[in-house]
Amino acid sequence: MHLAMLLNRKWIAMFQIFFILFGIYITIQILIKVFGGSWSAEDLVISLLMFNLGGFFTMAFFLARLVSDFNHHRSQFRDLAKDFKRTDRNVERILTKLG
């Protein structure tokens, strides 16, 4: 693998770990707020919006990875279809010579 790809995966893994820890922290703060303390309601709403935005970016990373994987498979299927066309032409030539 390329060094840039490994670094990119490390950054994504670090972002996901941070995102999970942030979600756990917000959950704890919500429970503390329910039982009578900690953050104000506005701070909780803003943190939930930030958590939602982080989730959106995480899904975008996964979608970008899936699209790039799909493009790789698309080129393989295109090459396979070209091979079938060549084989079909060769079979037709052989049949015309025999026929």
Buried (B, 14 or more C-beta within 10 A) or exposed (E): EEEEEEEEEEEBEEBBEEBEEBBEEBEEBBEEBEEEEBBEEEEBEEBBEEBEEBEEEBEEBEEEEEEEEEEEEEEEEEEEEEEEEEEEEEEEEEEEEEE
